[in-house]
Amino acid sequence: MQRIFSGIQPSGVPTLGNYLGAIVNWVALQDQHDCIFCVVDLHAITAWQDPATFADATRGMAATLLAAGIDDRSILFNQSAVHAHARLAWVFNCVARMGWLNRMTQFKDKAGKDRENVSVGLFAYPNLMAADIHAYHATLVPVGDDQRQHLELANDIAQKFNHDFGREFFPQIEPMILGPAARVMSLRDGSKKMSKSDPSDQSRINLTDDADTIALKIRRAKTDPEPLPEDPRGLENRPEARNLVGIYAALTGSDYAGVLRDHGGKGFGPFKEALAALVVEKLAPIAAETRRWLADPDAIDRRLAEGAAKAAAIADPIVDEAERLVGFLKFRR
């Protein structure tokens, strides 16, 4: 059974994009693979986080994952609780080349024109991501297509480490791009990814939104004046239409063609009403279960602590051996 690792940041309320692009796939993968899932709080602090609310945000994300169906079949923990991540990340900081990191398009996008003032952590973010995966010798990573470049870098780092230290120690990683809505886009701009950090709350469906809010957001979602096509090829060059159809397809386990068989040729008004009802049906139980978990933060902490202990039992020996290969002095415990 292949081992999967994937992580999600605790910054902000999870969105429908997080659910369809990651969480729903994580739940489905639990029966097929050895799964390790992580709330990546180390990654989150590459941008400023308010210490007064950060721990609660981490608990909130964990509560959402548990509510959505991540259970005892998987290991779930917060990243900072397993020190192997930071230890291996430093080793990878010394293996990766500056030129490799300078080519990372996500860094360029996030840093913008103010590259001199962003944190070193944001620049070295991909090295920590590589460490997250390689600390467990994971070989499969379910990610959005926008993360492919980071996985390619993780493989480059592993290959260079193996070459530098004369041992095929870290395996190659394969990305898992899953589902027709693997990348859910903004409700206000079909060319941009749905994001927790978007200034406009109207751009996203939050997993804690109530039914009325969901319906209103979908009703206001940007579309074009043409009716839905009857053939999926008609979605080309129509990013907002493609996004809404993709969301419907992902929530029903269908595809673009299946959705358009039922709704093609119709206007967006009826389709949006059907989509809103579907989103409410799928998200309402998750929201209720999330609230139940959040009412007992100690239970969340216990669950994360148990997961961290299990994760460390896997990662610590792997990172110990990586450090031994580097030449670090290792003492018997």
Contacts in CASP RR format, 6 or more apart in sequence:
PFRMAT RR
TARGET T0000
AUTHOR 0000-0000-0000
METHOD contacts of the structure
MODEL  1
MQRIFSGIQPSGVPTLGNYLGAIVNWVALQDQHDCIFCVVDLHAITAWQD
PATFADATRGMAATLLAAGIDDRSILFNQSAVHAHARLAWVFNCVARMGW
LNRMTQFKDKAGKDRENVSVGLFAYPNLMAADIHAYHATLVPVGDDQRQH
LELANDIAQKFNHDFGREFFPQIEPMILGPAARVMSLRDGSKKMSKSDPS
DQSRINLTDDADTIALKIRRAKTDPEPLPEDPRGLENRPEARNLVGIYAA
LTGSDYAGVLRDHGGKGFGPFKEALAALVVEKLAPIAAETRRWLADPDAI
DRRLAEGAAKAAAIADPIVDEAERLVGFLKFRR
1 32 0 8 1.000
1 33 0 8 1.000
1 34 0 8 1.000
2 33 0 8 1.000
2 34 0 8 1.000
2 139 0 8 1.000
2 140 0 8 1.000
3 33 0 8 1.000
3 34 0 8 1.000
3 35 0 8 1.000
3 36 0 8 1.000
3 136 0 8 1.000
3 137 0 8 1.000
3 138 0 8 1.000
3 139 0 8 1.000
3 140 0 8 1.000
4 29 0 8 1.000
4 33 0 8 1.000
4 34 0 8 1.000
4 35 0 8 1.000
4 36 0 8 1.000
4 138 0 8 1.000
4 140 0 8 1.000
4 141 0 8 1.000
4 142 0 8 1.000
4 176 0 8 1.000
5 36 0 8 1.000
5 37 0 8 1.000
5 38 0 8 1.000
5 132 0 8 1.000
5 133 0 8 1.000
5 136 0 8 1.000
5 138 0 8 1.000
5 141 0 8 1.000
6 22 0 8 1.000
6 26 0 8 1.000
6 36 0 8 1.000
6 37 0 8 1.000
6 38 0 8 1.000
6 141 0 8 1.000
6 142 0 8 1.000
6 143 0 8 1.000
7 22 0 8 1.000
7 37 0 8 1.000
7 38 0 8 1.000
7 39 0 8 1.000
7 40 0 8 1.000
7 79 0 8 1.000
7 132 0 8 1.000
8 14 0 8 1.000
8 18 0 8 1.000
8 22 0 8 1.000
8 23 0 8 1.000
8 37 0 8 1.000
8 38 0 8 1.000
8 39 0 8 1.000
8 40 0 8 1.000
8 61 0 8 1.000
8 65 0 8 1.000
9 39 0 8 1.000
9 40 0 8 1.000
9 41 0 8 1.000
9 43 0 8 1.000
9 44 0 8 1.000
9 61 0 8 1.000
9 196 0 8 1.000
10 39 0 8 1.000
10 40 0 8 1.000
10 41 0 8 1.000
10 44 0 8 1.000
10 54 0 8 1.000
10 57 0 8 1.000
10 58 0 8 1.000
10 60 0 8 1.000
10 61 0 8 1.000
10 62 0 8 1.000
10 78 0 8 1.000
11 44 0 8 1.000
11 47 0 8 1.000
11 49 0 8 1.000
11 57 0 8 1.000
11 196 0 8 1.000
11 197 0 8 1.000
12 57 0 8 1.000
12 61 0 8 1.000
12 196 0 8 1.000
12 197 0 8 1.000
13 196 0 8 1.000
13 206 0 8 1.000
13 207 0 8 1.000
13 208 0 8 1.000
14 23 0 8 1.000
14 61 0 8 1.000
14 64 0 8 1.000
14 196 0 8 1.000
14 206 0 8 1.000
14 207 0 8 1.000
15 184 0 8 1.000
15 194 0 8 1.000
15 195 0 8 1.000
15 196 0 8 1.000
15 204 0 8 1.000
15 205 0 8 1.000
15 206 0 8 1.000
15 207 0 8 1.000
16 184 0 8 1.000
16 194 0 8 1.000
16 204 0 8 1.000
16 205 0 8 1.000
16 206 0 8 1.000
16 207 0 8 1.000
16 247 0 8 1.000
16 279 0 8 1.000
16 283 0 8 1.000
17 181 0 8 1.000
17 184 0 8 1.000
17 194 0 8 1.000
17 204 0 8 1.000
17 205 0 8 1.000
18 196 0 8 1.000
18 207 0 8 1.000
19 68 0 8 1.000
19 207 0 8 1.000
19 283 0 8 1.000
19 286 0 8 1.000
20 181 0 8 1.000
20 182 0 8 1.000
20 184 0 8 1.000
20 247 0 8 1.000
20 250 0 8 1.000
20 251 0 8 1.000
21 144 0 8 1.000
21 178 0 8 1.000
21 179 0 8 1.000
21 181 0 8 1.000
21 182 0 8 1.000
21 183 0 8 1.000
21 184 0 8 1.000
21 250 0 8 1.000
22 142 0 8 1.000
22 144 0 8 1.000
23 64 0 8 1.000
23 65 0 8 1.000
23 68 0 8 1.000
23 70 0 8 1.000
24 68 0 8 1.000
24 250 0 8 1.000
25 142 0 8 1.000
25 176 0 8 1.000
25 178 0 8 1.000
25 179 0 8 1.000
25 182 0 8 1.000
26 35 0 8 1.000
26 37 0 8 1.000
26 65 0 8 1.000
26 70 0 8 1.000
26 74 0 8 1.000
26 142 0 8 1.000
27 68 0 8 1.000
27 69 0 8 1.000
27 70 0 8 1.000
29 35 0 8 1.000
29 142 0 8 1.000
30 70 0 8 1.000
30 71 0 8 1.000
30 73 0 8 1.000
30 74 0 8 1.000
31 73 0 8 1.000
33 140 0 8 1.000
35 73 0 8 1.000
35 74 0 8 1.000
35 75 0 8 1.000
36 74 0 8 1.000
36 75 0 8 1.000
36 136 0 8 1.000
36 138 0 8 1.000
36 311 0 8 1.000
36 314 0 8 1.000
37 65 0 8 1.000
37 70 0 8 1.000
37 74 0 8 1.000
37 75 0 8 1.000
37 76 0 8 1.000
38 76 0 8 1.000
38 77 0 8 1.000
38 78 0 8 1.000
38 79 0 8 1.000
38 132 0 8 1.000
38 311 0 8 1.000
39 58 0 8 1.000
39 61 0 8 1.000
39 62 0 8 1.000
39 65 0 8 1.000
39 76 0 8 1.000
39 77 0 8 1.000
39 78 0 8 1.000
39 79 0 8 1.000
39 304 0 8 1.000
40 79 0 8 1.000
40 132 0 8 1.000
41 54 0 8 1.000
41 58 0 8 1.000
41 78 0 8 1.000
41 79 0 8 1.000
41 80 0 8 1.000
42 79 0 8 1.000
42 80 0 8 1.000
42 85 0 8 1.000
42 86 0 8 1.000
42 128 0 8 1.000
43 79 0 8 1.000
43 125 0 8 1.000
43 128 0 8 1.000
43 129 0 8 1.000
44 54 0 8 1.000
44 57 0 8 1.000
45 54 0 8 1.000
46 119 0 8 1.000
46 121 0 8 1.000
46 122 0 8 1.000
46 125 0 8 1.000
47 119 0 8 1.000
47 122 0 8 1.000
49 57 0 8 1.000
56 297 0 8 1.000
58 78 0 8 1.000
59 294 0 8 1.000
59 297 0 8 1.000
59 300 0 8 1.000
59 301 0 8 1.000
60 290 0 8 1.000
60 293 0 8 1.000
60 294 0 8 1.000
60 300 0 8 1.000
62 76 0 8 1.000
62 78 0 8 1.000
62 293 0 8 1.000
62 300 0 8 1.000
62 303 0 8 1.000
62 304 0 8 1.000
63 290 0 8 1.000
63 293 0 8 1.000
63 294 0 8 1.000
63 300 0 8 1.000
64 207 0 8 1.000
64 286 0 8 1.000
64 290 0 8 1.000
65 76 0 8 1.000
66 76 0 8 1.000
66 289 0 8 1.000
66 293 0 8 1.000
66 300 0 8 1.000
66 303 0 8 1.000
67 286 0 8 1.000
67 287 0 8 1.000
67 288 0 8 1.000
67 289 0 8 1.000
67 290 0 8 1.000
67 292 0 8 1.000
67 293 0 8 1.000
68 286 0 8 1.000
68 289 0 8 1.000
70 76 0 8 1.000
75 307 0 8 1.000
75 310 0 8 1.000
75 311 0 8 1.000
75 314 0 8 1.000
76 303 0 8 1.000
76 304 0 8 1.000
76 307 0 8 1.000
77 304 0 8 1.000
77 305 0 8 1.000
77 307 0 8 1.000
77 308 0 8 1.000
77 310 0 8 1.000
77 311 0 8 1.000
78 304 0 8 1.000
78 308 0 8 1.000
79 85 0 8 1.000
79 132 0 8 1.000
80 86 0 8 1.000
81 304 0 8 1.000
81 305 0 8 1.000
81 308 0 8 1.000
81 311 0 8 1.000
81 312 0 8 1.000
82 135 0 8 1.000
82 308 0 8 1.000
82 311 0 8 1.000
82 312 0 8 1.000
82 315 0 8 1.000
83 312 0 8 1.000
84 135 0 8 1.000
84 312 0 8 1.000
84 315 0 8 1.000
84 316 0 8 1.000
84 318 0 8 1.000
84 319 0 8 1.000
85 128 0 8 1.000
85 131 0 8 1.000
85 132 0 8 1.000
85 135 0 8 1.000
85 315 0 8 1.000
86 128 0 8 1.000
86 131 0 8 1.000
87 319 0 8 1.000
87 323 0 8 1.000
88 131 0 8 1.000
88 134 0 8 1.000
88 135 0 8 1.000
88 319 0 8 1.000
88 322 0 8 1.000
89 124 0 8 1.000
89 127 0 8 1.000
89 128 0 8 1.000
89 130 0 8 1.000
89 131 0 8 1.000
91 131 0 8 1.000
91 161 0 8 1.000
91 322 0 8 1.000
91 323 0 8 1.000
91 326 0 8 1.000
92 127 0 8 1.000
92 128 0 8 1.000
92 130 0 8 1.000
92 131 0 8 1.000
92 134 0 8 1.000
92 157 0 8 1.000
92 161 0 8 1.000
93 124 0 8 1.000
93 127 0 8 1.000
95 157 0 8 1.000
95 160 0 8 1.000
95 161 0 8 1.000
95 164 0 8 1.000
96 124 0 8 1.000
96 126 0 8 1.000
96 127 0 8 1.000
96 130 0 8 1.000
96 153 0 8 1.000
96 156 0 8 1.000
96 157 0 8 1.000
96 160 0 8 1.000
100 153 0 8 1.000
100 156 0 8 1.000
101 107 0 8 1.000
101 123 0 8 1.000
101 124 0 8 1.000
101 126 0 8 1.000
101 127 0 8 1.000
101 153 0 8 1.000
103 149 0 8 1.000
104 126 0 8 1.000
104 149 0 8 1.000
104 150 0 8 1.000
104 153 0 8 1.000
105 149 0 8 1.000
106 125 0 8 1.000
106 146 0 8 1.000
106 149 0 8 1.000
106 150 0 8 1.000
107 122 0 8 1.000
107 123 0 8 1.000
107 125 0 8 1.000
107 126 0 8 1.000
110 118 0 8 1.000
110 122 0 8 1.000
111 118 0 8 1.000
111 122 0 8 1.000
111 123 0 8 1.000
121 128 0 8 1.000
126 150 0 8 1.000
126 153 0 8 1.000
126 154 0 8 1.000
127 157 0 8 1.000
129 150 0 8 1.000
129 154 0 8 1.000
130 150 0 8 1.000
130 153 0 8 1.000
130 154 0 8 1.000
130 157 0 8 1.000
130 158 0 8 1.000
133 141 0 8 1.000
133 151 0 8 1.000
133 154 0 8 1.000
133 173 0 8 1.000
134 154 0 8 1.000
134 157 0 8 1.000
134 158 0 8 1.000
134 170 0 8 1.000
134 173 0 8 1.000
134 318 0 8 1.000
135 315 0 8 1.000
135 318 0 8 1.000
135 319 0 8 1.000
136 311 0 8 1.000
136 314 0 8 1.000
136 315 0 8 1.000
136 318 0 8 1.000
137 170 0 8 1.000
137 171 0 8 1.000
137 318 0 8 1.000
138 173 0 8 1.000
139 171 0 8 1.000
139 172 0 8 1.000
139 173 0 8 1.000
139 174 0 8 1.000
140 173 0 8 1.000
140 174 0 8 1.000
140 175 0 8 1.000
140 176 0 8 1.000
141 147 0 8 1.000
141 151 0 8 1.000
141 173 0 8 1.000
141 174 0 8 1.000
141 175 0 8 1.000
141 176 0 8 1.000
142 175 0 8 1.000
142 176 0 8 1.000
142 177 0 8 1.000
142 178 0 8 1.000
143 150 0 8 1.000
143 151 0 8 1.000
143 175 0 8 1.000
143 176 0 8 1.000
143 177 0 8 1.000
144 175 0 8 1.000
144 177 0 8 1.000
144 182 0 8 1.000
144 183 0 8 1.000
145 177 0 8 1.000
145 182 0 8 1.000
145 183 0 8 1.000
146 183 0 8 1.000
146 193 0 8 1.000
147 175 0 8 1.000
148 175 0 8 1.000
148 177 0 8 1.000
151 173 0 8 1.000
151 175 0 8 1.000
154 173 0 8 1.000
155 172 0 8 1.000
155 173 0 8 1.000
157 170 0 8 1.000
158 170 0 8 1.000
158 171 0 8 1.000
158 172 0 8 1.000
158 173 0 8 1.000
159 172 0 8 1.000
161 169 0 8 1.000
161 170 0 8 1.000
161 322 0 8 1.000
162 168 0 8 1.000
162 169 0 8 1.000
162 170 0 8 1.000
165 325 0 8 1.000
165 326 0 8 1.000
166 325 0 8 1.000
167 325 0 8 1.000
169 321 0 8 1.000
169 322 0 8 1.000
169 325 0 8 1.000
170 322 0 8 1.000
179 250 0 8 1.000
180 246 0 8 1.000
180 249 0 8 1.000
180 250 0 8 1.000
180 254 0 8 1.000
180 255 0 8 1.000
180 256 0 8 1.000
181 246 0 8 1.000
181 247 0 8 1.000
181 249 0 8 1.000
181 250 0 8 1.000
181 251 0 8 1.000
183 193 0 8 1.000
184 193 0 8 1.000
184 194 0 8 1.000
184 243 0 8 1.000
184 246 0 8 1.000
184 247 0 8 1.000
184 250 0 8 1.000
185 191 0 8 1.000
185 192 0 8 1.000
185 193 0 8 1.000
185 194 0 8 1.000
185 239 0 8 1.000
185 240 0 8 1.000
185 243 0 8 1.000
186 192 0 8 1.000
186 193 0 8 1.000
186 194 0 8 1.000
186 195 0 8 1.000
186 198 0 8 1.000
186 203 0 8 1.000
186 204 0 8 1.000
186 243 0 8 1.000
187 194 0 8 1.000
187 202 0 8 1.000
187 203 0 8 1.000
187 204 0 8 1.000
187 205 0 8 1.000
187 217 0 8 1.000
187 218 0 8 1.000
187 220 0 8 1.000
187 221 0 8 1.000
187 222 0 8 1.000
187 243 0 8 1.000
188 200 0 8 1.000
188 202 0 8 1.000
188 203 0 8 1.000
188 221 0 8 1.000
188 222 0 8 1.000
189 203 0 8 1.000
189 222 0 8 1.000
190 222 0 8 1.000
190 239 0 8 1.000
190 240 0 8 1.000
190 242 0 8 1.000
190 243 0 8 1.000
191 239 0 8 1.000
192 198 0 8 1.000
192 203 0 8 1.000
194 203 0 8 1.000
194 204 0 8 1.000
194 205 0 8 1.000
195 203 0 8 1.000
195 204 0 8 1.000
196 204 0 8 1.000
198 204 0 8 1.000
202 217 0 8 1.000
202 220 0 8 1.000
204 217 0 8 1.000
205 214 0 8 1.000
205 217 0 8 1.000
205 218 0 8 1.000
205 279 0 8 1.000
205 283 0 8 1.000
207 283 0 8 1.000
207 286 0 8 1.000
207 287 0 8 1.000
207 290 0 8 1.000
208 287 0 8 1.000
208 290 0 8 1.000
209 217 0 8 1.000
209 283 0 8 1.000
209 287 0 8 1.000
210 287 0 8 1.000
211 280 0 8 1.000
211 284 0 8 1.000
214 276 0 8 1.000
214 279 0 8 1.000
214 280 0 8 1.000
214 283 0 8 1.000
215 276 0 8 1.000
215 280 0 8 1.000
218 244 0 8 1.000
218 272 0 8 1.000
218 275 0 8 1.000
218 276 0 8 1.000
218 279 0 8 1.000
219 269 0 8 1.000
219 272 0 8 1.000
219 273 0 8 1.000
219 276 0 8 1.000
221 240 0 8 1.000
221 244 0 8 1.000
221 272 0 8 1.000
222 240 0 8 1.000
223 240 0 8 1.000
223 241 0 8 1.000
223 244 0 8 1.000
223 268 0 8 1.000
223 272 0 8 1.000
224 238 0 8 1.000
224 240 0 8 1.000
224 241 0 8 1.000
226 238 0 8 1.000
226 241 0 8 1.000
227 264 0 8 1.000
227 265 0 8 1.000
227 266 0 8 1.000
227 267 0 8 1.000
227 268 0 8 1.000
228 241 0 8 1.000
228 245 0 8 1.000
228 260 0 8 1.000
228 263 0 8 1.000
228 264 0 8 1.000
228 265 0 8 1.000
228 266 0 8 1.000
228 267 0 8 1.000
228 268 0 8 1.000
228 271 0 8 1.000
229 235 0 8 1.000
229 238 0 8 1.000
229 241 0 8 1.000
229 260 0 8 1.000
229 264 0 8 1.000
229 265 0 8 1.000
230 260 0 8 1.000
230 261 0 8 1.000
230 264 0 8 1.000
230 265 0 8 1.000
231 257 0 8 1.000
231 260 0 8 1.000
232 255 0 8 1.000
232 256 0 8 1.000
232 257 0 8 1.000
232 260 0 8 1.000
235 241 0 8 1.000
235 242 0 8 1.000
235 245 0 8 1.000
235 256 0 8 1.000
236 242 0 8 1.000
241 268 0 8 1.000
242 256 0 8 1.000
244 268 0 8 1.000
244 271 0 8 1.000
244 272 0 8 1.000
244 275 0 8 1.000
245 256 0 8 1.000
245 259 0 8 1.000
245 260 0 8 1.000
245 263 0 8 1.000
246 256 0 8 1.000
246 259 0 8 1.000
247 275 0 8 1.000
247 279 0 8 1.000
248 254 0 8 1.000
248 259 0 8 1.000
248 263 0 8 1.000
248 271 0 8 1.000
248 274 0 8 1.000
248 275 0 8 1.000
248 278 0 8 1.000
249 255 0 8 1.000
249 256 0 8 1.000
249 258 0 8 1.000
249 259 0 8 1.000
251 278 0 8 1.000
251 279 0 8 1.000
251 282 0 8 1.000
252 259 0 8 1.000
252 278 0 8 1.000
263 270 0 8 1.000
263 271 0 8 1.000
263 274 0 8 1.000
293 299 0 8 1.000
293 300 0 8 1.000
294 300 0 8 1.000
320 330 0 8 1.000
323 330 0 8 1.000
324 330 0 8 1.000
END
